[in-house]
Every structure is written in structure tokens, then in C-alpha cells.
Amino acid sequence: ALINTAVAYFIFRQVTKGIKTMSVYGLQKVLTHLWRAVAGGLIRTVRKAPGTGAVLQRSIDKVVKDIGKSMNVDLPGETKYETIPIQPMTDAEILAILKRRQDEPGVDWRNGRASGSVYHGGEELARLTNEAYAMFNLTNPLHPGVFPGLRRIEAEVVRMVLNLYNGTAECCGTTTSGGTESIIMAVRAHVVWGRKTRGIEKPNIVIPITAHAAFNKAAEYFDIGITVVPVDPKTQRVNVKAMKRAIDSDTVLIVGSSATYPHGVCDDLAALSDLALQKKVGFHVDSCLGSFIMPFLKEAGFPEVVCDFRLPGVTSISCDTHKYGFAPKGTSVVMYANKHLRHNQYFTISTWPGGIYASPTIAGSRCGAVIASCWAAMAKMGREGYLQECKNIVGCRVKLQHAIEQIPELFIVGEPTSSVVAFSSRWPVDIYGVQDEMKNRGWELNPMQDPPALHIACTRLTVPVAHEFIRDINESVAAVKANPDGYSQGSKAIYGFAATVPDTTIVDEVAQGFIDTLYAV
């Protein structure tokens, strides 16, 4: 009888899991996932076979090697430093080497050819933030008694961003090293909250497929469950009904973006806020990309998106100050509805022989210089400065969007609301061929997948060259249309392969090889 009960319970759990999966994804998606799982398993089995596995591995190794050759190029006359120099180098020697490496040829970001990447606030602001960095170069927030002024600066950065996102006096937050850490900290806070207050042993989070990959990273780091919910194919906003069906008794957090990295789309945050209240779960708004753009949309004359603590279900928000806040890289803010939730982010240990240890984020020692530079950037820009940049940057996105809409072979993906516009192509034009043509013209656009697309994240540097982008995108589409079969290599080969191969471990292995290349001397 006990065995029968156990078997019945197992069957019940599996059937329940299957019904939930079907309700979230639909029959077609479930069958697609099933096919990829079976086919991927077969490929992994084949890879273990001595003959065929070795052939496939050689192909993977060749791809990784080619990536290495394209990135790790030896420069004539340039010394490789693999050990610390025996004799001290002079300042002039050091600065000469740094200058040469600074000027190594790459994408011309200074003239606006890079999508996102460099969120430049202007030369005058850069000089100020560099000076602030130098002033606080040796500081460390881990030691507030040694650097009391830095403590004050960090607290003010957090409070200014909280006020930008309509935080109440009860709302609070911390600085972090960037959007990924802000997201990981928010996930940790909700996981600990779920375990402490609701006794959840196996917590899970529910995110849109378009949510930032940092949520997947957090789930892997903390070994928690994650359910990825589909989006509306037209708007690219998360399917709120599917998200509702995905929430279960172990869910501690749901996520909405303001705006999404792939398409610059804002999820229906008001509906997600209501859902979080109804289901009694946390709700994180990821505004890392929207940062200092979204709060100014209404004042700048664009449709308002409420993405802050005015939504009663919001429990945490991430905002990157080092994007459209124009602070140096390495600064972000994670915000919480109250101190109780923020406490769950902290790490403390009172039994360590080294003394009572407490830290707010992943790092112990942190760079005080970037925090001081962030404060300087926000003070220098002021609300009026950020408002004007919002008008310029979002206005640039609108201009590019309208131009793309006039090209018959292209169409906009989703309904962009921020600084990002994504677009795809109609037959016979392949969108990755367009990417290669734009690269030939000096542009570095970001490739998307599922669906295949490109996007450009407009920055302050994009604004003065918008007309050049429009000219080049028209020329690129015309070139691909004239020779549609001429782009089987390059971007199409990489992303076409990634989209069709059912064994994702192959793509993962290539990606790991790419990262290895970054550390090759």
C-alpha cells in the first residue's frame, strides 16, 4: 500500500507539472521543447561515441580557434607582458603603452557607431568624473570609519535614485557594481525572504523570456527554480496570463522589464503589480536599461510608463547609474520597498575569528572612486540635464524607428518605448546579412534571436549621426537584397547555427571558448 501511494503521488506530481507546463507555454511550444530535448539528448549521446564524437569536437574546436584568431591579433612591435617587469618602468613608458592600447583599432564608438556600450555624458562631464575618481582613488566603502565622507556620498546616491523612482521614506537600497549584481541581489533578497517568512524550501522565480540573462545567472548561482514565460509575439510584452499560470506556492518573485534589452519594450507593469499583490509574491522591476530615461518620458513629451514605487506591488527595482545616468562603469542601484526586504540581501557573520563581518552586496571591498564619480555625474547633470538627454536620445530612437518603418524589407519588432529599437527583415533579405553589411560600414549593432533581429541602443553619441545610420541601413538592405545568397558565412552562420542546433551544450562550449579567448595573452 505504501509503494502504491508513493507511485500514485509521483504520477500526480508529474501530471500536475505537465498540465502547468502546457498552460504556460501551449501545445506547440511544449512539443518544440520536447523535440529539442530528445534531439539534444541524441546528439549528446553521439558526442560520446569515439568516432563521430571526435569529428564533432574537432569542428567545435575549429570554431573556437577561429574566434581566437580574430580577437587575439599580434601587433608588430608590441611586447607581451606575462610576468611582472624586473625593473620598474618609467611613467612615460607605461603611459605610452596604455595610449597605444587605447588606440588599437576597433569600433568607432566616439562617433556613435556602437549600439549602447559607451554611455557618454560629454567631454566636460568626463573630465569632472575623472577628477572625482582621482580624489577618491584609494577609498573603500567597507571602512566607513576611515572614509566617512564616502559613506555620505553613497547614501545620497541611493536616495537620489530612490526619489527618481518615487520611493517613499520607507524605501531603501544599496549601490552595486552594475545591473547584473543589482539583479542577483534582488533575487537573493526574495529567496531569503521566502525561506524565512513562508518556509519555502525550494523557491522559484518567474520571468519573461525577454528578461535580462542575469536572472538566469542568479537562478543558477542560488540553485533555485526558474520558469521562463513567453511574450506576445506582436508587442513583445510578457503574457500576463501565462505568468499567472506559472506562479505556484513556491514562487517568491516575478519580474517585469522597463525596458527589455532585446527590444526596448516595457512589460505591462501595472498588471504585473496587481498579479504580485494577488499572489502575494515579490515583484521586481528591472530598469537597468531604462535607468534615467524612463522617469523623464512624460516630461520629455513621450508616453509615460509608470515603472516605480507608485505601483503598490513593486518590492524591488534595479537602475543602472552607469548607463543613462552617465556615471563611470561599475555603478548601479538596487532599491527595495522596505528595510526588512533589504536586510535579506545582506550577509553577516558574528562568529568569525576576524570579528563581526557584514557586507551589503557580493563584494567585500569596493571601489569608492566610482561611487564618488557617480555622485558627481548626477550633481553635474541635474534633472534638467537628464530631461534634455531623454528628449534627445528617445527622439533619436523615434527618428530611426520611423526611417526603418519606411524600408519595405524591414519591420520593427515589438513596441519600443525607450532608447532601443529592434528590427527584423522580410524575405529575401536576411537580417544577419544586414548586420554584416552594417559592420562593413563601421556599425556595431547587437544581434537578437527568437525572433532573429538586430537592435540599436541609442545614446548621446548616436544623436548627431542618426542621418548616417539611416543612409547606411538603406544601403545595407539594398546590398543584401541584390545578393541574398552571399551571406551564408559571418553572423548568419553563427546565429543560424545557434537557432537550429538542438543541443545547447554545443553553443555553450563555443561561448566558453570565446570567453577563454578574452584571457589569452
N, C-alpha and C positions, 0 to 999 in steps of 0.2 A: 504493500500500500504506500509505503514511504517513497519507493522508487517511482511508482506511478504518479504520485503527487509531484515529485521533482521533475519528471518528464513533462507533465502537463503544464507546470509553471514555466519551464523552458520554452515550450511551444507557444504558450500565451505571450511570453515576452517577445519572441521573435515575430509573431503575428502582429502584435501591437506596434513593434518597431517598423515592420513593413508597411502597415497602414499609415503610420505617421509620415514615413518617407514618401509614400505615394501622395499623401495630401499636400505635402510641401512642394514637391518637385513635379508632380504629374507623371502619367504613364510613360510619355515619350522620353523624358529626361531620365527616369528610372531605368528604362531599357537601355538608354545610351550609357549610363553609368555601369550597368551590368555588363554590357558588351566590352567596355573598356577594361573592367576588372578582369573578365575572363581572358580577353586577348592579351592584356598586360601580364597576367599570370603565365600564359603560354610562352610569351616572349622571354620572361624571366627564367622559365624552365629551359628554353632553348639556349639562353646565355650560359647556363651551367654546363651544357654539353661541350666536350673537349674541342670538337672541330668547329661547329657553327658559332659557338660562343667566342672562340678566339678570333674568328673572322670579324664578328660584330664589334668586338672590343678594339680591334685594330682600326676599324672605321671611326669609332668614338675617339680613340687616341689621336687620330689624324686631325679630326675637327678641333680638338683641344690644342694640338700643336700649331695648327694654322692660326688659331686665335692668339697664341703666344707670339708667333712671328709678326702678326700685325700690330701688336701692342708693345712688345719689348724690342724696340729697334735700337741697335747700337749707333751712337753718334760719333762721327770721326773726331778724334782728338779728345773725347770726353772720358775722363777717368771714372772707373767704378770703385766705390768705396765700400769694401766688405769687412774691413777692420778699422778700429779707431786709429787715426794717424799717430805715429810715434812722436813726431814733433808737432807742437801746436801750430796751427795755420794762422796766418795774419787775418785781420778783419777784412782787408781788401781782397785777399784770396777767397775767403768764404763768401763774401757778398758777390764777387764776380761769378762764382759757381751758381749761387742761388739765382742771380739775374739771368744767366744762360738757361737755366732750367725753367725759370718763369716764362721765358720767351720761346720755349720749344713749341713748334707749330702744332696747332690744334684747331678746334672750332673757334671762330672769331666772335667770342661772346661779347667783347667790348662794343661791337657794332650790331648787337641784338640778334645774332644768328642762332643762339641756343634757346631751346624751349626751356623755360624755367631756369634751373641750375644756379644762376647768379642773380640774386635779388638785390640789385644795386640801388642805393639811395642817392647817388650822385657823388662827385668827387669831393665836394665840401663836407658832406656828411662822413665820407670815408676817412678824411683827414681827422675829423673830430673823434670818431670811434677808435681810430688807430692811437690817437693821443691818450684817450681814456684807457685803452688796453695797456699802453706802456705804463701809465700811472699805477695800475693795479696788477701788473705783471706777476708779482710774487705772492699775491693774496690767495687765500683758500677759505671758503665758507665753512669748512669743517672746524675752524678755530675762531668762533665769533668773539671770544675774549681778546684775541690778538688783533682782529680786524673788525672792530665794532661798526665802523662806517660802511663796510661792505655788507654787514648784516642788514643795516638800514636800507641800503640800496636794493638788495634782493627783495626785501619785504615790500618796498614801494613798487618794484617791477610787477610783482604778483598782484598787488592791489590795483594798480592802474589797468592791468589786463582784465581783472575781475569787474571793474567798473565799466570797461568797454563792453563786457558781456552781461551787463545788467545784474551783477551779483549783489546780493543783499549783504548786510553786515555779518550775517551768519556764514556766508560763503567764504571759501578759503582756497589755498592752493600752494604749489611749490614750483620753483623753476626746475627744468630738466635740461639734458644735453641736446634734445631735439624731439621731433614728433614721435619717433619710434619709442623712445623712453617714456614720453608722456602717456602714450597708449598702453605700454606694458605696465606702467604704474597704476593706471586706471583699472586695468583688468585685475591686477593683484589686489587692489583695494576692494573690489567687488567680490573676488574669490574668497578673501579672508572674511569679509562681511557675511557672505553666505554660509561659511563654515561656522562662524561664531554665533550669529543670530538665528540662523534657520537650521543649523545642524546638517547642512548638505555635505555629504561625504565625497560625491563625485560631481562637482559643479560643471556647468557648461555655459557657453555664451552663444548668442545667435546674431549673426552678422549678414549684411547683404553681400553678394558676390563681388560687388564693386567697392567694398570697404577696403581700407589700406591693408597691405600684407602684414603690417606689424601686429594686427590682431591674430593672424595665423601664427606668427612668431611667438606671441605671448602664450597662445594655447599650447604650442609645442614646449616652450620653456617650462610652463607650470603643469604640464601633463593633464590638461583639462579637456573636456569635450567641446567641440565647436560645430555648429550647424550653419552651413552657408546657404542663404536664401536667394532665390532668383529675383531678377528685376524685371520691370515692364520693358518689353523689347523696343517700344517706341520712345518712352520718356527716359528710360534707364534709371528710374526711381525704384526703390525696393518695393516688392509686392508685400504690402502690409498684411493682407490676409494670409499669405504664406508664412510670414513671420509669426503671426498669431498662432498658427497651427504648429509651428516649430517649437514654441515655448512649452516647457514641461516643468515638473515640480523641482527639477534640479537646476533650472536656468537662473543665473544670477545677474545677467547683463544682456541687454540688447543694444544695438549700435545703429546710428544714422550718421550720414556724412553731410558736411556743409563746407566745401563741396567735395565731390568724389574726385580722386586723382585721375581716373581714366577719362572722364567725360565732362568734368566741371559741373555736374548736376547736383542739386540739393534734394535729398530724400524728403518725404513728407514728414517733417519733424514733429509737427503738431499731432498727427495721427499716431506716430510712434510714442510721443509723450503720453497720450491718452492710453495707449496699449500698456505702457510700463506701469502706469497707475493701476490699471485694471488687473494686471497680472502680478502686481507687487514685486517687480524686478527693477534693477538699476537700468538707467538709460544714459549712454554716453554719446555725446555729440562730438564727432571728430571734425574740428575746424582748423586743423593744422594748415591746410592749403588755403582755406577761406580767410584765416587769420585776421589781418587788418583791412580786408576787402569787404567781407560780409556785413560787419557792423555799420558800414558807411553807405551801403547801397541806396537806402531811401533818401538820405540827404544828397546823394550824388545824382539823383534823378532816375534811378533804376528801380525795378520792382523789389520791394522789401522781402527779405526772408528772415523770419524770426528763428534764431538759432542759438538762443541763450537761456539764461535762468528765468526769463519770463515764462517759459514753458514749465509747468509745475512738475512734470515727470522727469525732468533732466536732473541727474545726480552727479554727472561729471562732464567736463569739456576739455578738449586739448586744443591749444592755439600756438602756432609757431611764430615766435617773435623774429626768428631769423629768416622768415620769408618776406611777406609784405610789411612787416614791421621794420625791415631794413637793418636789423641788428646783425652782427657778425655770426657766422655759422657756429652752432653749438649752444643755442638758447631756444627754449620753448617753455610754455607754462601749462601745467595740468591743474584744473580747477575742480572743486567739489562743492556740493550743496551745503555741507556742514563739516565741522571738525571731526565728528565721530567717524565719518567715512574716510577722511584724510588720515586719521590715525592708523587705519588698516593698510595704508601704503608704507608706513614707516617700518624700519627694522630696529629693534632694540634688544640688547642682551645685558643682563645685570650680573651675570656670574663669571664673566671673562676675567682672567687674572690681570689683563691690561687695564682694567677699570670698567666702569659703566659705559657701554658703547651704544650710540644711537645715530642713525643717519636717515634722512628723509627719502632718498632715492637709491638707485642701484650703486652709484659711486660713493666712495668714502670721501677722499679728497676730490675737490672740484676746482675748476678754473674760475677764480674770481674776476679775472680780466674780461671775460666775455659777458659776465653779468653787468659789470660797470659799463661796458660798451653798449650793451642793450639799453640800459637806463639813459645813456647819453643820446642814443638814436631816438628814443621815444620823446625825450625832452626837446630835442632839436626839431623833430618833425612837427610835433604838436597835432592837435586834432585837425586844424586847418590844413596842415601839410598832408596828412593821411587822406583827408577828404578829397583834396585835389588829385592825389595819386590814384585814388579809386576812380574818379571821373576819367582820368587819362587812360588807365590800364583797362578797365572794363569797357570803356569807349573803344579802345583798340580792338578788344575781343569782338565787340559787336560789328566793327568795321570789317574785320577778317571774316567773320561768320557770314555777313551779307555778301561778301565777294565770293566765298566758297559756294554759297547757295546759287550763284549765277552760273556756275560751271555745271553743265548737264551731266557730266560723268561722275560728279561728286555729290555727296549728301551728308548732312550733319547727323551725327549720332547723339541721340538724346536731346534734352532741352537745357542747354548751358545757362547758368545764371551768374557765373563768377568770371574769373580771368582766363579760364581754359575753354577751348573749343576743340572738339574731336570730330573727325570726318572720315568717311569711307568712300568706296568707289563702286560704280556700276560697270558691268561687262561692256567692252573688253578690257577696260583699264584695271590693272591690279594695283591695289593701294600700296603694297610694299615696293612695287616698281616706282611709284610716285615718290616714295621715301628715298629710294636710291638716286632718282633724278634731282630731288631737292638737296641731297647730300653733295651731289656733283656741283651744285650751285652754292655750296657753302653753308647750308642749313642743317641743323641737328634737331630733327623732330623726334618725338617719342612714339615708338610703335606700340599699339594695343593689340589685344587678341580677345576673341569670344565676345563681340564680333571683331574681325580684323579692321583696324582703323589706325589713324595717326592722330596725335594731338599736339597742339602748341599751347604752352602756358605763357601768356603774355606777361611781360614785366615792363619796368620803366624803360628798359633798353629796347624793347620791341616797338614802342610807340613811334619813334621817329623813322623807323624803317618798314612800317606797315605796307606802304606802297610797293616796296621792293619784294616783300613776301607775296603780295597779290600778283605782281608780274611773274615771279618765279613759279608760283603754283600753277598758273595758267600755262606757262611754257612746259612745265614738267608733265602735266596731264596730256598736253598735245604730243610730247615726245613718246610717252608710254602708249598712247592711242595709235600712233603711227607705227609702232613696233611692239605689239603686245606680247610677242613670244621672246623678246630679248632680255627678259628679267628673271630667268629661271634660277640664277645664282643670287648672291647677295642676300638682302633682307628677306626676300620671298623664300629662299631655301631654308633659312633659319626658322622663321615663324611658320612657314608651311609645314615643316617637319615637326615642330613642337605641337601644332594643332592636330596632326594626323596620327602621330605615334601613340599607341595606347599605353605603353609602358613609360610612365612619367619618370622612372628612375634613370632612364637614358638621358632625358633632358636635364635632370638634376645633376647628373655626372658631368655633363658639358658645362653647366653653370658653375659647378665646383671647380672645374678646370680653369674657367675664366677668372675666378677669384684667386686661384693659385698663381695665375699669371701676374696679378697685381703685386705680388710679393717676390717676383723673380727679379734678381739684380742683373 
